[in-house]
Amino acid sequence: MVKYIRLTQDDVQSFVNVTSKCDFDIDISYNRYKVDAKSFLGVYGMDFQRPLKVSYDGYNQELEELLKKFAVAC
């Protein structure tokens, strides 16, 4: 699945907490810059002025709710 979100620096901790509970890989990226969404430093280093692309191949209800909260239309 691929979803687009927008985060602020204040949202990073809650985002990483939820992604860390998932037993599947989750990547977050923009342009050619791609990091593990379970890495606090990786996510914190993203450009928060841009919509971020979240890619994953599993299902977790808490993750889906979080992505819906941060969703943007692209």
FIDREN-496142 format. One record per residue: residue number from 1; residue in three letters; x, y negated, z negated of N, C-alpha, C in turn. Coordinates in pm, whole numbers, padded with zeros to 5 digits. Layout:
BEGIN
<selo NUM, "ALA", <X, Y, Z>, <X, Y, Z>, <X, Y, Z>>
...
***
This chain:
BEGIN
<selo 1, "MET", <00083, 00118, 00000>, <00000, 00000, 00000>, <00088, -00124, 00000>>
<selo 2, "VAL", <00035, -00229, 00053>, <00105, -00358, 00055>, <00006, -00464, 00010>>
<selo 3, "LYS", <00047, -00543, -00087>, <-00035, -00655, -00136>, <00054, -00778, -00146>>
<selo 4, "TYR", <-00007, -00895, -00135>, <00066, -01021, -00147>, <00020, -01092, -00273>>
<selo 5, "ILE", <00117, -01139, -00351>, <00087, -01206, -00477>, <00169, -01334, -00488>>
<selo 6, "ARG", <00132, -01415, -00584>, <00211, -01533, -00619>, <00230, -01530, -00771>>
<selo 7, "LEU", <00355, -01536, -00812>, <00390, -01533, -00954>, <00450, -01667, -00996>>
<selo 8, "THR", <00447, -01692, -01125>, <00523, -01802, -01184>, <00628, -01739, -01274>>
<selo 9, "GLN", <00720, -01817, -01320>, <00823, -01765, -01410>, <00761, -01708, -01537>>
<selo 10, "ASP", <00650, -01764, -01581>, <00583, -01717, -01701>, <00515, -01582, -01681>>
<selo 11, "ASP", <00484, -01546, -01556>, <00414, -01421, -01525>, <00508, -01301, -01515>>
<selo 12, "VAL", <00637, -01325, -01502>, <00732, -01217, -01473>, <00731, -01108, -01579>>
<selo 13, "GLN", <00732, -01144, -01706>, <00739, -01044, -01813>, <00618, -00951, -01809>>
<selo 14, "SER", <00498, -01006, -01795>, <00379, -00920, -01792>, <00377, -00834, -01665>>
<selo 15, "PHE", <00424, -00889, -01553>, <00430, -00813, -01428>, <00525, -00694, -01443>>
<selo 16, "VAL", <00644, -00717, -01495>, <00743, -00610, -01511>, <00697, -00508, -01614>>
<selo 17, "ASN", <00630, -00551, -01719>, <00578, -00457, -01819>, <00480, -00358, -01755>>
<selo 18, "VAL", <00393, -00406, -01669>, <00295, -00319, -01604>, <00363, -00228, -01501>>
<selo 19, "THR", <00451, -00283, -01419>, <00515, -00201, -01316>, <00604, -00094, -01377>>
<selo 20, "SER", <00664, -00122, -01493>, <00752, -00025, -01558>, <00677, 00098, -01607>>
<selo 21, "LYS", <00549, 00087, -01628>, <00466, 00199, -01673>, <00428, 00294, -01559>>
<selo 22, "CYS", <00449, 00253, -01436>, <00410, 00333, -01320>, <00516, 00438, -01289>>
<selo 23, "ASP", <00472, 00557, -01249>, <00566, 00666, -01221>, <00600, 00678, -01072>>
<selo 24, "PHE", <00584, 00569, -00999>, <00617, 00565, -00857>, <00696, 00437, -00830>>
<selo 25, "ASP", <00765, 00434, -00716>, <00848, 00319, -00681>, <00762, 00200, -00639>>
<selo 26, "ILE", <00803, 00082, -00682>, <00736, -00042, -00645>, <00845, -00141, -00607>>
<selo 27, "ASP", <00831, -00199, -00489>, <00926, -00300, -00443>, <00854, -00433, -00429>>
<selo 28, "ILE", <00927, -00541, -00451>, <00874, -00675, -00431>, <00973, -00748, -00341>>
<selo 29, "SER", <00921, -00819, -00242>, <01011, -00879, -00143>, <00951, -01005, -00081>>
<selo 30, "TYR", <01039, -01080, -00017>, <01003, -01187, 00076>, <01116, -01198, 00175>>
<selo 31, "ASN", <01083, -01228, 00299>, <01180, -01225, 00408>, <01258, -01094, 00404>>
<selo 32, "ARG", <01389, -01100, 00395>, <01470, -00977, 00390>, <01521, -00946, 00250>>
<selo 33, "TYR", <01481, -01024, 00152>, <01523, -01005, 00013>, <01426, -00909, -00055>>
<selo 34, "LYS", <01475, -00795, -00103>, <01389, -00691, -00161>, <01450, -00639, -00290>>
<selo 35, "VAL", <01368, -00630, -00397>, <01416, -00581, -00526>, <01316, -00481, -00585>>
<selo 36, "ASP", <01363, -00407, -00682>, <01279, -00315, -00758>, <01187, -00398, -00848>>
<selo 37, "ALA", <01057, -00376, -00838>, <00961, -00455, -00916>, <00965, -00420, -01065>>
<selo 38, "LYS", <01040, -00318, -01102>, <01053, -00281, -01243>, <01173, -00348, -01309>>
<selo 39, "SER", <01246, -00427, -01232>, <01366, -00496, -01281>, <01331, -00641, -01316>>
<selo 40, "PHE", <01341, -00674, -01444>, <01310, -00811, -01487>, <01399, -00913, -01416>>
<selo 41, "LEU", <01530, -00888, -01416>, <01621, -00984, -01353>, <01598, -00994, -01203>>
<selo 42, "GLY", <01568, -00881, -01139>, <01541, -00883, -00995>, <01419, -00967, -00962>>
<selo 43, "VAL", <01310, -00944, -01035>, <01185, -01018, -01010>, <01204, -01165, -01048>>
<selo 44, "TYR", <01271, -01191, -01159>, <01291, -01329, -01203>, <01374, -01409, -01103>>
<selo 45, "GLY", <01457, -01342, -01025>, <01539, -01408, -00924>, <01468, -01438, -00794>>
<selo 46, "MET", <01341, -01400, -00784>, <01266, -01423, -00660>, <01231, -01572, -00646>>
<selo 47, "ASP", <01195, -01610, -00525>, <01153, -01747, -00497>, <01003, -01757, -00526>>
<selo 48, "PHE", <00964, -01822, -00634>, <00824, -01827, -00675>, <00741, -01927, -00594>>
<selo 49, "GLN", <00804, -01998, -00502>, <00731, -02091, -00416>, <00666, -02018, -00298>>
<selo 50, "ARG", <00705, -01893, -00277>, <00656, -01815, -00163>, <00563, -01703, -00210>>
<selo 51, "PRO", <00471, -01661, -00121>, <00396, -01539, -00152>, <00492, -01421, -00150>>
<selo 52, "LEU", <00477, -01331, -00244>, <00565, -01215, -00256>, <00491, -01090, -00211>>
<selo 53, "LYS", <00560, -01005, -00139>, <00503, -00882, -00086>, <00535, -00767, -00182>>
<selo 54, "VAL", <00431, -00699, -00230>, <00448, -00586, -00321>, <00413, -00459, -00243>>
<selo 55, "SER", <00509, -00366, -00237>, <00491, -00240, -00164>, <00502, -00124, -00261>>
<selo 56, "TYR", <00407, -00029, -00251>, <00408, 00087, -00339>, <00325, 00199, -00278>>
<selo 57, "ASP", <00345, 00322, -00327>, <00277, 00439, -00272>, <00209, 00522, -00379>>
<selo 58, "GLY", <00156, 00460, -00479>, <00088, 00533, -00585>, <-00032, 00455, -00633>>
<selo 59, "TYR", <-00095, 00505, -00740>, <-00211, 00435, -00795>, <-00200, 00427, -00947>>
<selo 60, "ASN", <-00226, 00307, -00999>, <-00232, 00283, -01142>, <-00336, 00173, -01162>>
<selo 61, "GLN", <-00438, 00201, -01241>, <-00549, 00105, -01260>, <-00500, -00029, -01314>>
<selo 62, "GLU", <-00411, -00026, -01411>, <-00360, -00150, -01469>, <-00284, -00233, -01366>>
<selo 63, "LEU", <-00207, -00165, -01281>, <-00133, -00234, -01174>, <-00231, -00298, -01075>>
<selo 64, "GLU", <-00334, -00225, -01036>, <-00433, -00278, -00941>, <-00500, -00403, -00996>>
<selo 65, "GLU", <-00534, -00402, -01123>, <-00597, -00519, -01186>, <-00502, -00638, -01190>>
<selo 66, "LEU", <-00376, -00610, -01220>, <-00276, -00716, -01225>, <-00254, -00777, -01085>>
<selo 67, "LEU", <-00243, -00693, -00984>, <-00224, -00742, -00847>, <-00344, -00823, -00801>>
<selo 68, "LYS", <-00462, -00783, -00842>, <-00583, -00858, -00807>, <-00579, -00997, -00871>>
<selo 69, "LYS", <-00529, -01002, -00994>, <-00519, -01130, -01066>, <-00424, -01228, -00996>>
<selo 70, "PHE", <-00314, -01176, -00943>, <-00212, -01260, -00880>, <-00226, -01268, -00727>>
<selo 71, "ALA", <-00328, -01209, -00671>, <-00343, -01197, -00525>, <-00354, -01333, -00456>>
<selo 72, "VAL", <-00299, -01338, -00334>, <-00312, -01455, -00247>, <-00354, -01405, -00109>>
<selo 73, "ALA", <-00420, -01492, -00036>, <-00460, -01457, 00100>, <-00347, -01492, 00194>>
<selo 74, "CYS", <-00307, -01398, 00277>, <-00199, -01423, 00375>, <-00248, -01391, 00514>>
***
